Amino acid sequence: MDKNALKQMSFEEVRSLYKPFLQSQSISANTIQTAYSDSFYLWLNGDHDLFWKAVDGSDEEAKAMLLDVLRKNSSGDPGRLVHGYLSHIRRFRSFLASNGIDAMTEDKSAEQPKPVAVQSRKKTRKNVPTPSVEQVELYLAKWDSLENYHLQEDALDKLFNKLCPQNSDITDVLLKVSTLNDFYSTNIYSVYPVAKHILSLAIDSRLKAGDVTLVDDIKEITISGTGKNFYSFASKYCSHHNPLDYPIYDSYVDLVLRQFRNQDRFSSFRNDALKNYVRFKQILIDFRTFYGLSEYNLKQIDKYIWLLGKEYFPKNYGKKK
């Protein structure tokens, strides 16, 4: 049964197929019940066509539709509520991408083929899910369900893109450096020299152009006679000005990329290549292409890989006991 057939079904028929998929996921009973209802908010408060238009459209298109309906039907703050409803639409998309419709009629006791293991002498971690559209949708839905994450992102977007979009005033730069350092705990203990360094680089035209060499220029700084390398911070600073051109480097992202290089050989690179931002971005693009994820922008890939790394490579991973 394909998606077009599903579109011909009634509301209750669609929901009856969706619920077993929800129950097969690693989510709580409360989340299942909420998703069983809230995934269909646009159908219930708009109509059948609006719901499917949102499912078939982009995140931005779905968000606009949800905001419009929420403003008409909800007494709460649409700007805060929209993220949760959008996450449920993403989960429904993952249901469609997983062939969950056909799976309802299959014999679940049948033995499934096992993936062929890729041999490598380099260290890999077992049971990390192979990247796929379904996995990206699953983790993007998780991201949207974590209120503290998306509200922090909203606050930073407001600061970097509305309140202080330029980098020609030391007070604006200092405010952004301080906030970013606090939100991300980037361990910069003296923020003024970093802000002054960024100001001296006159970065606005380079940010707009997506000049990837800028990250490596920002990261190197001398404070009180000591050389510092704030690589992850520099990628975050650029990313919050221009998220589509500047993916964020992070230790979790580093570990995930190495995991799949060793497992599937999606790209060939030395570990230290990830610390060169130009090379890092290209490796991330190679990752996206290899696993057939070209429909997602680098910001979405960023969120997916970061959450995957956080789940499978906790901070004590690899440490000796």
C-alpha positions as CSV (number, residue, x, y, z in Angstrom):
1,M,0.0,0.0,0.0
2,D,1.6,3.3,-1.0
3,K,1.2,6.9,0.3
4,N,-1.4,7.7,-2.4
5,A,-3.6,4.8,-1.2
6,L,-3.2,6.1,2.4
7,K,-4.4,9.5,1.3
8,Q,-7.7,8.0,0.2
9,M,-8.3,6.5,3.6
10,S,-10.4,8.0,6.4
11,F,-9.0,9.7,9.4
12,E,-9.6,6.7,11.7
13,E,-8.1,4.3,9.1
14,V,-4.9,6.2,8.9
15,R,-4.6,6.5,12.7
16,S,-5.2,2.7,13.1
17,L,-2.2,2.1,10.8
18,Y,-0.1,4.6,12.5
19,K,-0.5,3.4,16.1
20,P,1.3,0.1,15.7
21,F,4.3,2.0,14.2
22,L,4.4,4.3,17.3
23,Q,4.2,1.2,19.6
24,S,7.2,-0.2,17.8
25,Q,9.4,2.8,18.6
26,S,11.5,3.4,21.7
27,I,9.2,6.0,23.1
28,S,7.1,6.2,26.2
29,A,3.4,5.3,26.4
30,N,2.6,9.0,27.1
31,T,4.5,10.1,23.9
32,I,2.7,7.4,21.9
33,Q,-0.7,8.7,23.1
34,T,0.3,12.3,22.4
35,A,1.7,11.5,18.9
36,Y,-1.5,9.4,18.2
37,S,-3.5,12.6,18.6
38,D,-1.2,15.6,17.9
39,S,0.3,14.2,14.6
40,F,-3.1,14.9,13.1
41,Y,-3.7,18.4,14.5
42,L,-3.9,20.0,11.0
43,W,-6.4,17.3,9.9
44,L,-8.6,17.8,12.9
45,N,-8.4,21.6,13.0
46,G,-8.0,22.3,9.3
47,D,-8.8,19.5,6.8
48,H,-7.5,16.4,5.1
49,D,-5.7,18.3,2.3
50,L,-4.0,20.7,4.7
51,F,-2.6,17.8,6.7
52,W,-1.2,16.0,3.6
53,K,0.2,19.2,2.2
54,A,2.2,19.7,5.4
55,V,3.4,16.1,5.4
56,D,4.5,16.4,1.8
57,G,6.0,19.9,2.2
58,S,9.2,21.2,3.8
59,D,9.6,21.9,7.5
60,E,9.2,25.6,6.8
61,E,6.0,25.1,4.9
62,A,4.6,22.8,7.6
63,K,5.6,25.2,10.3
64,A,3.8,28.1,8.5
65,M,0.6,26.0,8.2
66,L,0.7,25.0,11.8
67,L,1.3,28.6,13.0
68,D,-1.7,29.7,11.0
69,V,-4.0,27.1,12.4
70,L,-2.7,27.5,15.9
71,R,-3.3,31.2,15.9
72,K,-6.9,30.5,15.0
73,N,-7.6,27.6,17.3
74,S,-5.2,27.7,20.3
75,S,-5.3,29.9,23.4
76,G,-1.6,29.2,24.0
77,D,1.5,30.8,22.4
78,P,1.7,29.5,18.8
79,G,5.4,30.2,18.7
80,R,6.1,27.8,21.5
81,L,3.5,25.2,20.6
82,V,4.5,24.9,17.0
83,H,7.7,23.0,17.7
84,G,5.9,20.1,19.3
85,Y,3.4,19.7,16.5
86,L,6.1,19.9,13.9
87,S,8.0,17.1,15.7
88,H,4.9,14.9,15.4
89,I,4.6,15.6,11.7
90,R,8.3,14.6,11.3
91,R,7.6,11.4,13.2
92,F,4.7,10.7,10.8
93,R,7.0,11.2,7.9
94,S,9.4,8.7,9.4
95,F,6.4,6.3,9.5
96,L,5.9,6.8,5.8
97,A,9.7,6.5,5.1
98,S,10.0,3.3,7.1
99,N,7.4,1.4,4.9
100,G,5.5,1.1,8.1
101,I,2.2,0.7,6.1
102,D,3.3,-2.4,4.4
103,A,4.9,-3.8,7.6
104,M,1.4,-4.0,9.2
105,T,0.6,-6.9,6.9
106,E,3.9,-8.7,7.2
107,D,4.7,-11.7,9.4
108,K,6.7,-10.0,12.2
109,S,8.0,-13.4,13.3
110,A,9.8,-13.9,9.9
111,E,13.6,-13.7,10.2
112,Q,15.0,-10.5,8.9
113,P,18.2,-10.4,6.9
114,K,21.2,-9.3,8.9
115,P,23.3,-6.4,7.7
116,V,26.8,-7.4,6.4
117,A,29.4,-6.3,8.8
118,V,32.2,-4.1,7.5
119,Q,35.5,-5.3,8.9
120,S,37.9,-2.7,10.2
121,R,40.9,-2.6,12.4
122,K,39.9,0.8,13.6
123,K,37.7,1.2,16.6
124,T,33.9,1.3,16.1
125,R,31.0,1.1,18.4
126,K,28.4,-1.6,18.0
127,N,24.7,-1.0,17.4
128,V,24.9,2.6,16.2
129,P,22.0,2.9,13.7
130,T,23.1,3.3,10.1
131,P,22.2,6.8,8.7
132,S,19.0,6.9,6.7
133,V,16.1,9.2,6.0
134,E,14.2,7.4,8.7
135,Q,16.9,7.9,11.2
136,V,17.3,11.6,10.4
137,E,13.6,12.1,10.7
138,L,13.6,10.3,14.0
139,Y,16.3,12.4,15.5
140,L,14.9,15.7,14.2
141,A,11.7,14.8,15.9
142,K,13.6,14.2,19.1
143,W,15.3,17.6,18.7
144,D,12.0,19.4,18.4
145,S,10.5,17.6,21.4
146,L,13.4,18.9,23.6
147,E,12.1,22.3,24.6
148,N,15.3,23.5,26.2
149,Y,17.2,22.9,23.0
150,H,15.0,24.6,20.5
151,L,14.2,27.5,22.9
152,Q,18.0,28.1,23.3
153,E,18.4,28.0,19.6
154,D,15.5,30.5,19.2
155,A,17.2,32.8,21.7
156,L,20.5,32.6,19.9
157,D,18.9,33.1,16.5
158,K,17.2,36.3,17.8
159,L,20.5,37.6,19.3
160,F,22.7,36.8,16.2
161,N,20.2,37.6,13.4
162,K,17.9,40.3,14.8
163,L,19.4,42.1,17.8
164,C,23.1,42.0,16.9
165,P,23.5,40.8,13.3
166,Q,26.7,42.7,12.6
167,N,30.2,42.4,14.0
168,S,31.5,45.9,13.8
169,D,30.7,47.0,17.4
170,I,32.7,45.5,20.3
171,T,29.6,45.5,22.6
172,D,27.6,43.5,20.1
173,V,30.4,41.0,19.6
174,L,31.1,40.7,23.3
175,L,27.4,40.0,24.0
176,K,27.3,37.2,21.4
177,V,30.6,35.7,22.6
178,S,29.5,35.7,26.2
179,T,26.0,34.3,25.5
180,L,27.4,31.5,23.2
181,N,30.1,30.6,25.7
182,D,27.5,30.4,28.5
183,F,24.9,28.4,26.5
184,Y,27.4,25.9,25.0
185,S,29.9,25.8,27.9
186,T,32.8,26.4,25.5
187,N,35.2,27.0,28.4
188,I,36.4,30.5,27.3
189,Y,37.4,32.0,30.6
190,S,38.2,35.5,29.3
191,V,35.7,36.5,26.7
192,Y,36.9,40.1,26.0
193,P,40.1,39.1,24.1
194,V,38.0,36.7,22.0
195,A,35.5,39.4,21.1
196,K,38.3,41.8,20.3
197,H,40.0,39.2,18.1
198,I,36.7,38.7,16.1
199,L,36.2,42.4,15.8
200,S,39.7,42.8,14.3
201,L,38.9,40.2,11.5
202,A,36.1,42.3,10.0
203,I,34.1,39.1,9.4
204,D,30.7,40.3,8.1
205,S,31.3,40.0,4.4
206,R,33.0,36.7,4.8
207,L,30.2,35.3,6.9
208,K,27.6,36.3,4.3
209,A,29.7,34.7,1.6
210,G,30.1,31.5,3.5
211,D,33.9,31.7,3.6
212,V,34.8,28.4,5.3
213,T,38.4,29.6,6.0
214,L,36.9,32.0,8.5
215,V,36.5,29.4,11.2
216,D,40.2,28.6,11.3
217,D,41.0,32.3,11.5
218,I,38.7,32.9,14.4
219,K,39.8,29.8,16.4
220,E,43.4,30.8,16.9
221,I,44.0,33.4,19.6
222,T,46.6,34.4,22.1
223,I,45.4,35.3,25.6
224,S,47.9,36.5,28.2
225,G,50.8,35.2,26.1
226,T,49.3,31.7,25.8
227,G,48.0,30.3,22.4
228,K,44.4,29.1,22.5
229,N,42.4,27.1,20.0
230,F,38.7,27.6,20.3
231,Y,37.7,25.5,17.2
232,S,34.3,24.3,18.3
233,F,33.4,27.8,19.5
234,A,34.5,29.4,16.2
235,S,32.3,27.0,14.2
236,K,29.4,27.8,16.5
237,Y,29.9,31.6,16.2
238,C,29.9,31.4,12.4
239,S,27.0,28.9,12.3
240,H,24.7,31.1,14.3
241,H,25.2,33.8,11.7
242,N,24.9,31.6,8.7
243,P,23.7,28.0,9.7
244,L,23.4,26.7,6.1
245,D,27.0,27.3,5.2
246,Y,28.7,26.7,8.6
247,P,28.0,23.3,10.2
248,I,29.1,23.0,13.8
249,Y,32.1,21.0,14.9
250,D,31.6,19.2,18.2
251,S,33.2,16.2,19.9
252,Y,30.0,14.2,19.4
253,V,30.0,15.0,15.7
254,D,33.7,14.0,15.5
255,L,33.0,10.6,17.0
256,V,30.0,9.9,14.8
257,L,32.0,10.7,11.6
258,R,34.8,8.5,12.7
259,Q,32.4,5.7,13.5
260,F,30.9,5.6,10.1
261,R,34.2,6.1,8.3
262,N,35.5,3.0,10.1
263,Q,32.2,1.1,9.6
264,D,31.2,2.0,6.1
265,R,34.2,3.9,4.6
266,F,31.9,6.7,3.4
267,S,35.1,8.9,3.2
268,S,38.8,8.6,3.7
269,F,40.4,10.9,6.2
270,R,42.7,11.0,9.2
271,N,41.2,11.9,12.5
272,D,43.1,15.2,12.7
273,A,41.5,16.2,9.3
274,L,38.3,16.9,11.3
275,K,40.1,19.8,13.1
276,N,40.6,21.6,9.7
277,Y,37.3,23.3,9.1
278,V,37.5,23.3,5.3
279,R,38.1,19.6,5.3
280,F,35.5,19.0,8.1
281,K,32.7,20.6,6.0
282,Q,33.6,18.5,3.0
283,I,33.6,15.3,5.1
284,L,30.2,16.2,6.3
285,I,29.0,16.7,2.7
286,D,30.5,13.4,1.8
287,F,28.6,11.8,4.7
288,R,25.3,13.3,3.5
289,T,25.8,12.2,-0.1
290,F,27.0,8.7,0.7
291,Y,23.9,7.9,2.9
292,G,21.4,9.5,0.5
293,L,20.5,12.4,2.7
294,S,20.8,15.2,0.2
295,E,17.3,16.5,0.9
296,Y,18.5,17.7,4.3
297,N,20.5,20.9,4.7
298,L,23.7,21.0,6.8
299,K,21.9,22.4,9.8
300,Q,19.5,19.5,9.9
301,I,22.4,17.0,9.4
302,D,24.2,18.8,12.3
303,K,21.3,18.3,14.7
304,Y,20.9,14.7,13.7
305,I,24.6,13.8,14.1
306,W,24.9,15.7,17.4
307,L,22.0,13.9,19.0
308,L,23.1,10.5,17.7
309,G,26.6,11.1,19.1
310,K,25.2,12.3,22.4
311,E,23.2,9.1,22.7
312,Y,25.8,6.6,21.6
313,F,29.0,8.3,22.7
314,P,28.5,9.7,26.2
315,K,31.2,11.9,27.6
316,N,33.0,9.0,29.4
317,Y,33.2,7.0,26.1
318,G,36.8,5.7,25.6
319,K,38.0,6.7,29.0
320,K,39.9,4.2,31.1
321,K,38.2,3.1,34.3
